[in-house]
Amino acid sequence: MEGQWIPANERLPSREQVVLAYTPGETYCGRNVYEALFVSMSQWCTDRGDEEYATHWMPLPAPPTDAK
């Protein structure tokens, strides 16, 4: 179902797919959701430049159709 968080222990994205990822624990600037490149179960390269462990993920939404 689109727009729903997918538990990483149930299903993983395709290798090198960019997704939104939820990382537990400490927040960075009040966020636990990052754009991330999926590399392996324990390696999600986030937009912070870190390698994190994500518990949940979802595909990125489609871009706006009226973007110029």
N, CA, C and O atoms as a GROMACS GRO file, in nm:
protein
  272
    1MET      N    1   0.084  -0.118   0.000
    1MET     CA    2   0.000   0.000   0.000
    1MET      C    3   0.088   0.124   0.000
    1MET      O    4   0.177   0.137   0.084
    2GLU      N    5   0.064   0.214  -0.093
    2GLU     CA    6   0.146   0.334  -0.106
    2GLU      C    7   0.129   0.426   0.015
    2GLU      O    8   0.019   0.440   0.068
    3GLY      N    9   0.239   0.487   0.058
    3GLY     CA   10   0.234   0.579   0.171
    3GLY      C   11   0.239   0.513   0.307
    3GLY      O   12   0.220   0.580   0.408
    4GLN      N   13   0.263   0.383   0.312
    4GLN     CA   14   0.269   0.311   0.438
    4GLN      C   15   0.414   0.270   0.467
    4GLN      O   16   0.488   0.233   0.376
    5TRP      N   17   0.453   0.276   0.594
    5TRP     CA   18   0.586   0.230   0.633
    5TRP      C   19   0.592   0.078   0.621
    5TRP      O   20   0.499   0.008   0.660
    6ILE      N   21   0.702   0.029   0.566
    6ILE     CA   22   0.724  -0.114   0.548
    6ILE      C   23   0.831  -0.159   0.647
    6ILE      O   24   0.942  -0.106   0.642
    7PRO      N   25   0.802  -0.254   0.736
    7PRO     CA   26   0.905  -0.301   0.828
    7PRO      C   27   1.020  -0.367   0.751
    7PRO      O   28   0.997  -0.451   0.663
    8ALA      N   29   1.142  -0.330   0.784
    8ALA     CA   30   1.259  -0.384   0.714
    8ALA      C   31   1.276  -0.533   0.740
    8ALA      O   32   1.338  -0.603   0.661
    9ASN      N   33   1.221  -0.583   0.851
    9ASN     CA   34   1.232  -0.726   0.878
    9ASN      C   35   1.128  -0.807   0.800
    9ASN      O   36   1.132  -0.930   0.802
   10GLU      N   37   1.034  -0.740   0.731
   10GLU     CA   38   0.935  -0.809   0.649
   10GLU      C   39   0.970  -0.804   0.500
   10GLU      O   40   0.951  -0.902   0.428
   11ARG      N   41   1.021  -0.689   0.455
   11ARG     CA   42   1.055  -0.673   0.314
   11ARG      C   43   1.156  -0.560   0.301
   11ARG      O   44   1.149  -0.461   0.373
   12LEU      N   45   1.250  -0.577   0.208
   12LEU     CA   46   1.353  -0.476   0.186
   12LEU      C   47   1.336  -0.414   0.048
   12LEU      O   48   1.282  -0.478  -0.043
   13PRO      N   49   1.383  -0.290   0.031
   13PRO     CA   50   1.379  -0.230  -0.102
   13PRO      C   51   1.481  -0.297  -0.194
   13PRO      O   52   1.565  -0.375  -0.148
   14SER      N   53   1.474  -0.266  -0.322
   14SER     CA   54   1.574  -0.316  -0.416
   14SER      C   55   1.710  -0.258  -0.380
   14SER      O   56   1.718  -0.146  -0.329
   15ARG      N   57   1.814  -0.333  -0.407
   15ARG     CA   58   1.950  -0.284  -0.379
   15ARG      C   59   1.974  -0.154  -0.455
   15ARG      O   60   1.944  -0.145  -0.574
   16GLU      N   61   2.028  -0.055  -0.387
   16GLU     CA   62   2.060   0.079  -0.437
   16GLU      C   63   1.936   0.161  -0.475
   16GLU      O   64   1.945   0.256  -0.552
   17GLN      N   65   1.821   0.123  -0.419
   17GLN     CA   66   1.700   0.203  -0.434
   17GLN      C   67   1.703   0.315  -0.331
   17GLN      O   68   1.739   0.290  -0.215
   18VAL      N   69   1.665   0.437  -0.370
   18VAL     CA   70   1.657   0.548  -0.276
   18VAL      C   71   1.515   0.550  -0.220
   18VAL      O   72   1.417   0.549  -0.295
   19VAL      N   73   1.505   0.553  -0.087
   19VAL     CA   74   1.377   0.545  -0.018
   19VAL      C   75   1.377   0.643   0.099
   19VAL      O   76   1.480   0.704   0.130
   20LEU      N   77   1.262   0.658   0.164
   20LEU     CA   78   1.258   0.722   0.295
   20LEU      C   79   1.281   0.613   0.397
   20LEU      O   80   1.220   0.506   0.388
   21ALA      N   81   1.368   0.638   0.493
   21ALA     CA   82   1.400   0.537   0.594
   21ALA      C   83   1.382   0.596   0.734
   21ALA      O   84   1.414   0.712   0.758
   22TYR      N   85   1.329   0.514   0.824
   22TYR     CA   86   1.314   0.552   0.964
   22TYR      C   87   1.424   0.483   1.044
   22TYR      O   88   1.438   0.361   1.039
   23THR      N   89   1.501   0.563   1.116
   23THR     CA   90   1.609   0.509   1.199
   23THR      C   91   1.575   0.532   1.346
   23THR      O   92   1.542   0.645   1.384
   24PRO      N   93   1.581   0.429   1.429
   24PRO     CA   94   1.549   0.444   1.570
   24PRO      C   95   1.661   0.516   1.645
   24PRO      O   96   1.769   0.538   1.591
   25GLY      N   97   1.632   0.550   1.769
   25GLY     CA   98   1.736   0.606   1.856
   25GLY      C   99   1.746   0.757   1.847
   25GLY      O  100   1.646   0.826   1.825
   26GLU      N  101   1.867   0.807   1.864
   26GLU     CA  102   1.894   0.950   1.869
   26GLU      C  103   1.848   1.022   1.744
   26GLU      O  104   1.862   0.971   1.633
   27THR      N  105   1.793   1.139   1.762
   27THR     CA  106   1.750   1.218   1.647
   27THR      C  107   1.858   1.316   1.608
   27THR      O  108   1.941   1.355   1.689
   28TYR      N  109   1.856   1.355   1.484
   28TYR     CA  110   1.949   1.455   1.430
   28TYR      C  111   1.862   1.571   1.384
   28TYR      O  112   1.784   1.557   1.290
   29CYS      N  113   1.876   1.685   1.451
   29CYS     CA  114   1.791   1.802   1.421
   29CYS      C  115   1.643   1.764   1.432
   29CYS      O  116   1.561   1.813   1.354
   30GLY      N  117   1.610   1.678   1.529
   30GLY     CA  118   1.471   1.643   1.553
   30GLY      C  119   1.409   1.548   1.452
   30GLY      O  120   1.287   1.535   1.446
   31ARG      N  121   1.492   1.481   1.371
   31ARG     CA  122   1.437   1.390   1.269
   31ARG      C  123   1.486   1.248   1.291
   31ARG      O  124   1.597   1.224   1.339
   32ASN      N  125   1.402   1.154   1.255
   32ASN     CA  126   1.441   1.014   1.248
   32ASN      C  127   1.409   0.958   1.110
   32ASN      O  128   1.427   0.838   1.086
   33VAL      N  129   1.361   1.043   1.019
   33VAL     CA  130   1.327   1.001   0.883
   33VAL      C  131   1.424   1.068   0.788
   33VAL      O  132   1.443   1.189   0.791
   34TYR      N  133   1.486   0.988   0.702
   34TYR     CA  134   1.588   1.038   0.611
   34TYR      C  135   1.568   0.980   0.472
   34TYR      O  136   1.512   0.872   0.455
   35GLU      N  137   1.615   1.055   0.372
   35GLU     CA  138   1.629   0.995   0.240
   35GLU      C  139   1.750   0.904   0.251
   35GLU      O  140   1.855   0.946   0.302
   36ALA      N  141   1.738   0.782   0.205
   36ALA     CA  142   1.847   0.686   0.223
   36ALA      C  143   1.862   0.598   0.099
   36ALA      O  144   1.765   0.566   0.031
   37LEU      N  145   1.986   0.561   0.073
   37LEU     CA  146   2.018   0.466  -0.033
   37LEU      C  147   2.033   0.330   0.034
   37LEU      O  148   2.117   0.314   0.123
   38PHE      N  149   1.952   0.231  -0.007
   38PHE     CA  150   1.960   0.099   0.053
   38PHE      C  151   2.077   0.023  -0.007
   38PHE      O  152   2.084   0.005  -0.128
   39VAL      N  153   2.168  -0.022   0.078
   39VAL     CA  154   2.284  -0.100   0.035
   39VAL      C  155   2.271  -0.244   0.085
   39VAL      O  156   2.288  -0.338   0.008
   40SER      N  157   2.241  -0.261   0.213
   40SER     CA  158   2.220  -0.393   0.272
   40SER      C  159   2.138  -0.373   0.399
   40SER      O  160   2.114  -0.260   0.441
   41MET      N  161   2.095  -0.483   0.461
   41MET     CA  162   2.010  -0.475   0.580
   41MET      C  163   2.068  -0.382   0.686
   41MET      O  164   1.993  -0.309   0.751
   42SER      N  165   2.198  -0.383   0.703
   42SER     CA  166   2.260  -0.301   0.807
   42SER      C  167   2.327  -0.175   0.751
   42SER      O  168   2.394  -0.103   0.825
   43GLN      N  169   2.310  -0.148   0.625
   43GLN     CA  170   2.376  -0.032   0.566
   43GLN      C  171   2.278   0.047   0.480
   43GLN      O  172   2.244   0.007   0.369
   44TRP      N  173   2.234   0.158   0.534
   44TRP     CA  174   2.145   0.251   0.466
   44TRP      C  175   2.218   0.384   0.466
   44TRP      O  176   2.232   0.446   0.572
   45CYS      N  177   2.265   0.430   0.353
   45CYS     CA  178   2.340   0.556   0.345
   45CYS      C  179   2.240   0.670   0.343
   45CYS      O  180   2.167   0.688   0.245
   46THR      N  181   2.236   0.748   0.450
   46THR     CA  182   2.137   0.853   0.464
   46THR      C  183   2.185   0.984   0.405
   46THR      O  184   2.302   0.998   0.368
   47ASP      N  185   2.093   1.080   0.397
   47ASP     CA  186   2.129   1.212   0.348
   47ASP      C  187   2.219   1.286   0.447
   47ASP      O  188   2.268   1.395   0.415
   48ARG      N  189   2.242   1.230   0.565
   48ARG     CA  190   2.340   1.286   0.659
   48ARG      C  191   2.480   1.241   0.623
   48ARG      O  192   2.579   1.294   0.674
   49GLY      N  193   2.489   1.143   0.532
   49GLY     CA  194   2.620   1.088   0.496
   49GLY      C  195   2.663   0.973   0.585
   49GLY      O  196   2.773   0.920   0.569
   50ASP      N  197   2.577   0.934   0.678
   50ASP     CA  198   2.608   0.825   0.769
   50ASP      C  199   2.554   0.694   0.716
   50ASP      O  200   2.468   0.691   0.629
   51GLU      N  201   2.605   0.587   0.770
   51GLU     CA  202   2.548   0.456   0.745
   51GLU      C  203   2.467   0.420   0.868
   51GLU      O  204   2.521   0.406   0.977
   52GLU      N  205   2.339   0.406   0.849
   52GLU     CA  206   2.247   0.383   0.960
   52GLU      C  207   2.183   0.246   0.947
   52GLU      O  208   2.197   0.178   0.845
   53TYR      N  209   2.114   0.205   1.052
   53TYR     CA  210   2.030   0.086   1.048
   53TYR      C  211   1.886   0.135   1.052
   53TYR      O  212   1.847   0.204   1.146
   54ALA      N  213   1.807   0.102   0.953
   54ALA     CA  214   1.668   0.144   0.946
   54ALA      C  215   1.577   0.029   0.985
   54ALA      O  216   1.601  -0.086   0.948
   55THR      N  217   1.472   0.061   1.060
   55THR     CA  218   1.374  -0.040   1.098
   55THR      C  219   1.255  -0.041   1.003
   55THR      O  220   1.187  -0.143   0.990
   56HIS      N  221   1.228   0.074   0.935
   56HIS     CA  222   1.115   0.087   0.845
   56HIS      C  223   1.156   0.172   0.726
   56HIS      O  224   1.249   0.253   0.734
   57TRP      N  225   1.087   0.153   0.614
   57TRP     CA  226   1.116   0.231   0.493
   57TRP      C  227   0.990   0.244   0.409
   57TRP      O  228   0.893   0.170   0.430
   58MET      N  229   0.992   0.338   0.315
   58MET     CA  230   0.884   0.350   0.217
   58MET      C  231   0.941   0.412   0.090
   58MET      O  232   1.036   0.489   0.096
   59PRO      N  233   0.882   0.379  -0.025
   59PRO     CA  234   0.930   0.439  -0.150
   59PRO      C  235   0.912   0.591  -0.146
   59PRO      O  236   0.824   0.642  -0.077
   60LEU      N  237   0.996   0.662  -0.220
   60LEU     CA  238   0.979   0.806  -0.232
   60LEU      C  239   0.851   0.835  -0.309
   60LEU      O  240   0.816   0.760  -0.400
   61PRO      N  241   0.781   0.942  -0.274
   61PRO     CA  242   0.661   0.977  -0.350
   61PRO      C  243   0.700   1.026  -0.490
   61PRO      O  244   0.814   1.065  -0.514
   62ALA      N  245   0.605   1.023  -0.581
   62ALA     CA  246   0.628   1.076  -0.716
   62ALA      C  247   0.646   1.226  -0.707
   62ALA      O  248   0.586   1.291  -0.620
   63PRO      N  249   0.728   1.284  -0.795
   63PRO     CA  250   0.746   1.429  -0.793
   63PRO      C  251   0.616   1.498  -0.836
   63PRO      O  252   0.531   1.437  -0.900
   64PRO      N  253   0.602   1.626  -0.801
   64PRO     CA  254   0.481   1.698  -0.841
   64PRO      C  255   0.472   1.708  -0.993
   64PRO      O  256   0.574   1.719  -1.062
   65THR      N  257   0.351   1.705  -1.044
   65THR     CA  258   0.334   1.710  -1.188
   65THR      C  259   0.341   1.852  -1.243
   65THR      O  260   0.362   1.872  -1.362
   66ASP      N  261   0.323   1.952  -1.155
   66ASP     CA  262   0.326   2.091  -1.202
   66ASP      C  263   0.459   2.160  -1.173
   66ASP      O  264   0.469   2.283  -1.182
   67ALA      N  265   0.563   2.083  -1.138
   67ALA     CA  266   0.696   2.140  -1.110
   67ALA      C  267   0.755   2.199  -1.239
   67ALA      O  268   0.748   2.139  -1.346
   68LYS      N  269   0.813   2.318  -1.225
   68LYS     CA  270   0.873   2.384  -1.342
   68LYS      C  271   1.021   2.409  -1.319
   68LYS      O  272   1.088   2.464  -1.406
   0.00000   0.00000   0.00000
